[in-house]
Amino acid sequence: MLKTAAFLVGLALIFNTQRRALVSSFGFGVANAVVVAKMLPVASPSMIKVGFSGRDVLKKDRPLLPETLGLITGVFYLFSLLLFIPFAFYHHLTDTFSDGQFPHHKLAAYLSAILSIQSMLMLGVADDLFDLRWRHKFFLPAIAAIPMLMVYYVNWGKTSIVLPPFLEMGSTIDLGFLYYAYMGAFSIFCTNCINIYAGLNGLEVGQSVVLGVCVLINDYLYISGPPCPVMDNHLLSTYIMLPFVLASLPLLKYNWWPARGFVGDTYCYFAGMVFAVVGILGHFSKTLLSFCGPQIFNFLYSLPQLFHLVPCPRHRMPVYNEKTGKLEPSRADVSKCNSAVKTVLRALAKFRLIRVWEDASKMEVSNMTLINLTLVHIGPLREDHLTMVLLSLQFAWGILAIILRHQLAKLIFGA
């Protein structure tokens, strides 16, 4: 009954009498969230039946759960973006179409966003289905970003960055082709940062929701203020991000501890491309990167294992202690590493950046992820408690980044 009422509220918001696109976008998000909440339990048995399933190894009984449920959220989210197109451009169709003033560049940007997100959703499904190797899929996000990079080139083509006045090198510097290389790398980072910072019930969706909320807060600061040149960019960002956050909430509830299903790489890649799209087309990729402090730290902290300077197990999730019901840091055996590497690892342990277990015949260290590092400092923890600690850190960092972004801009640039 409550879901039906929420769906009707969503429909009322979509067809609001003021015909405000932002209200319609919120309505699509509400209606979409209701549909996703209804579909997740319905689709779960079918996912298991076709082989999209996995064991929850961080539980005592290791239950078999449906996987790739991010596909449900992704598909209905794309439907909402497509259905929203007439509402986003309604006033242009009725007021200025006859004058030839329809904003084709805005429509092209919106459609390119949908195409890029759809491409990454397909890659996520392929990864869950075929378990693709990193070297085969690493650069694919940059290829999926080509539609929006082409639209960026045609509509704006801006490749210069503003420099602080105290550098005395001129007001801007033109990066040329390097700027497009940066945006391609930005797409790769966004789609992979969530995927490698994962493994706990609710963490993948939770961090995406928190990041989405931070983006929406940043957008609101521009949209609610006096008219400015970037207002349309942040409106586009809101149209894309608002229904994403709302559609992710029922998936977060379904994936929360104890999870009834896994989101799979499908959700990680699809969510990452949503952030890449709003960062690039909204012209605030550097601001969005500042929100991703925990993801950036996790990536940099993981580099010794990702480049195999330190042995890297296939899965670096924490280990479940059946006696306590809590999670503890997982370990990597470094006994075969040379003496120089072992010396560095012992030094890192003194600064509590890792934990070392060593005896006469064997040396092990905690796997280098932010999840394990959190357990090194405040663990052992129950899985949901650990997830809440990590999401609280994500939100606190995001709010701090927003404050610094807007206050430092005034201090450094004077506006």
N, C-alpha and C positions, 0 to 999 in steps of 0.2 A: 504493500500500500504506500509506504514511504517513497519507494523507488518510482512508483507511478506518479506520485505528486511531484517529485523532483523533475521527472521527465516533462511533465506538463508545464512546470515553471520554466524549464529550459526552452520549450517551444514558445512560450509567451515572451521570453526575452529575445528569442531569435526574430520574432515578428513584432518587435516593439513599435509602438505607434509613432515614436519620434524618428524611427528608421535610422538609429545611430548604429554605425558599424561596430563600434567597440562593445556595445551592449549585445549585439547579435553574436559577436565572437564569444562572449562569455556564455551566452545561451547555448551555442553549439558545444562548448566545453562541458556544461552541465549535462546536457542530453547525452553527449558522448560518454561521459563518466557512468551514467546510468546503464547505457547499453553494454559497456565493457564489464561492469559489475555483474550484469545478468549473463553475459556470454562466457566468462571465465570458468565457472563451475560446469557449464554445459560442454565447453570445448575440451576440458581436461581429460575425460576418458578417451576421447578421440585421439588426443595427442599421444597418450600412452599406447593406444592401439596401433598407431602407425610408426611407433618406435621413437618418438620424441619424449624420452623419459630418462631419469637418472636417480641415483641413490643419494640421499642426504647423509653424507658421511659424518656430519657433525652432530648426529643424533645417536642415541644408544641403540635403537632398533633399526637404524639405517633404512628408513622407509623409501619405497619407490614412488617418485613424484613425477607429474607431467612437466615437460620442459618446453622451451620456446614459446612460452605464453606471452612474451613481448610482441609476438606476431599479432595477437588479438588486439592489443592496444594500438599497435602501429597501423593496422589496416583500417580500423574505425577512425583513428586520428586523421589519416589521409582522406577518408570519406568526408570528414568534417571540414577539412581545408578546401576540398573541391566544392562542396555545397555552399561554402561561405563566399565564394567568388562573386556571385551577383550582389550579395549584401555589402561587400567591401567597396564595390564600384557603382552602387545604385544611384547615388547622387550625380555621378559623372554621366551615367547613361541618360538620366532624365533631364539634367540641366544643361549640359554642354555638348552632348553628342552631335547635335545639329551644327554646332559651331566648329567642329573638328578639333575640340580641345580635350578629347579623351586621353587620359594619362597612360599611353601605351607602355611607357618605360616602367611604370609601377606594376602593371599587369604582367609584363615580361619578368620582372624581378620575382613576383609572387609565384608564377608558374615555374620558374627555374628552381625556386626553393622546393616546391613539391617534387620536381623531377629528381633533384639531388637526394632528398630524403627517401623517396621511393627506391632509388638505386641502392642506398645503404641498407634499407630494409631487406631487399633481395639478397644482398651479400651476407647479412646476418643469418638468414634462413639457410643459405648455402653452407655457411660455416657450421651451423648446428647440425646440418645433414651430413656433410662430408668431413667435418673436423679439419678444415684447411690449415696448412702450415703457415707460420708467421711470414716467411719469405714470399709466399704466394699471394698473401692478402694485404701486406703492409702498405703498398702504394695505391691500392684500389680506391681508398677514400679521395685521393687527389683526382683520380679519374672521374669519380662520381661528382666532384665539385666543379667540373668543367662547365656545365650549363650555367651555373650562377657566376662563375668567373667570366664567361663570355658576356653575360648580361652586365656585369660590373664594368667590363671594358667598353661596351657599347654605350651604356647609360652615363657613366661617370669617367672612367679611364684615369682616375686620380691615382698617381703612384708616389706622391710626395708626402712627407711627414713634417709636422710642425716642430720646430726646435725651440727650446727655452731661450729667452732673450739673452741670458747671461753667457751663452756659448759664443756669441758674436760671430756666427757663421752664416748670417742671413736668417730670414724667418722660416724657411723651409729647405728641405733637401729632397731631390727627386731620386727615388730608388730604381725607377724604370722596371725592367723585367724582374729584378730581385723582389719587388713588392708582390708580384703574382706567385713567385716561388714561395714567398713567406705565407701567402694565403693558402697555397696548396699544402704546405707543411702544417699550417694551423688546422686544416681539415683532418689531416692524418692524426695530429695530436688529439683533437677533440673526440674522434671516434675510437681511439685506443686507450685514452686515459681512464675512462670509466671501466673498460674491459679488464685492465690489469689491476684496478683497485676494486676488487670484487671477491665474492666467495662466501659472504655471510647473508643470512636471510634478511632481506630488506635493504641491503647496502647499495646495490646498483640503482634501484629505483629511488631509494631515499636520497642519495646524493644528487640524483638528477632533479628531483623535486626541489631540493634546497637550492641548487644552482638556478633552477628556473624561477624560483621566488626572488632570488637576488637580482636576476635579470629584469623581472617585472618591476621590482622596486626602483631600479635604475631607470627603466623606461618611464615610470610614473613621474620621476623628478623632472623629466624633460616635457612630458605631455601636459602635466598640470601647471607648468610654469608659463611665462610669457612666450608668445610665438618666437620660434628660432629656426634657423635653416635645417636643423637635424630632427625636427619634430616628426616629419613624415617617416624618417628612417626608424624612429622608435615606435611609431604606430605600427609599421610593418612588423617589427620585432614582437610587439604585443599580440598582434593577430596570430602569429605563429606560435608564440610561447604560451599564451594563456590556455588554449585548448589542450596543449601538450601536458601542462602541469595538472589540469583537472582530469584528463584521461589517465594519467599515471597514478592518481590517488587510489582507485580501486585495485589496481595491480599491486601497489605498495601494501595494501591491506591483505591481499591474497598471498603475497610473498613474505609477509612479516612472520617473525618467529612465533610458533612453529609453522614453517611455510607449508602451504598446500600445493605449491607449484613453483617451478623455477622460471625465470624470465629468459634465460639463454643469452647467447651472444647477439641474437636478433635485437633485443632491446638495447643492449649496450651500443651497438653500431648505429641503430636508428636514433637513439637519444643523442649520441655524440654528433651526428650530422645535423640534428635540429639546432644544437648550440653553434656549430660551425656556420650554419646558414644565417642565424640572427646576428652573429658576430661580424660576418663579412658584409651582408646586405644592409645591416644596421650601422655599419661603419664604427663599431666599437670592439673590434677583436682584441685590442690590448686591454681594454677594461674587462672583457670577459675572461681573459687569461689571468687577470689579477684575482678573479673570484675562484680560480682553480688552484689556489695555493696548496691544499692537501694533495691534489692529483699531481701537481708538478713535483712536490717533495717526494711523493711515492715513486714517481718515475725516476727521478735523479738518484734516490736512495736505492732503487732496484738495479741501477746500471751495472754494478759489478757482477751481478748474477745474470742479467740479461745478455751481457757480453761474455759470459762464462769465464770471467776472471776468478770467480768463486763458483763452485758447483751449484747448478740451478735445477732443483727437482721440477717435474712437470707441473705439479700443483704445490703452491706454497701457502696454502691455507693453514690456519691454526689447527692444532690437534685436540680432539675431544677426550677429556679424562672421564672415564665411565664412573669412577669412584666419587668424584665431586660434582659431576655434571657441568663442569666449566671448561672453558677453552684455555689452552696454554700455547706458547710460541712453538711453531714447528721448527725442525732443525735440518740443517744441511751438513753432510759429512765432508769436512775439509782436511781429512787426514793425509790425503795424497797431494795437497798443495805444497808449494815450495816454502822454504823458511821465511822468505821476505813477505809473502802473503799472510802467513800465520802471524808474523810480527805486527803487521798492520791491523789485523783482526783483533789481536790482543789489545792494541792501543785504542781501537774503537770501543772495545768493551769497557775500558777505563772511563770513557766519556759516556757510558751507558747508551751508546748507539746500537749495540748488539749485545747479546748474551753469549758467553762461551762456556761449553761443557768440555772439560779436558781431563784425560787421565794418561797413564803411561803408554797406552796403545791406540787411543782414539781421540780426535778433536772434532767437536761439532759446534756450529754457531746457529743462532736464530736466523731464519730466512729474512731477507732484507725487504720487507714491506712495511708500510705504515701500520697495518693491522697488527703484525707481530711486534713491532716496536711499541705500540700502545700496551700490549700485554706484557712486554718487558718492564714497562714503567709502572703500570697500575693493575696488572693481571694477577692471577687468573680471574676471568669474568665469564658470566653466563652469556650466551651468544647475543641475546637481545640487548643486554646491558652494554656489551661491547659496541654493537651497532649504534645505540643511542649516544654513546660517548663520541664515536666518530662523526655522527651527523651533527651533534652539538658543536664539535670543532669546526665542521664545514660551515655551519650557519654563522658562528661567531667570526670566522675568517671572512666570510662574504660581507657581513655588515661592516667590519673594519675596513675592508677594501673599498666599499662604497663611500664611506666617510673620507678615507684618504684620497680617493679619486676626485671627489668634488671639492674638498678643501685644499688639497695640494695644487689642483688646477688653478685656483684663484691665487695661490701663493707664488707659483712658478710662472704662470702665463699672464696673471693679472686679470683673468676673466674666466 
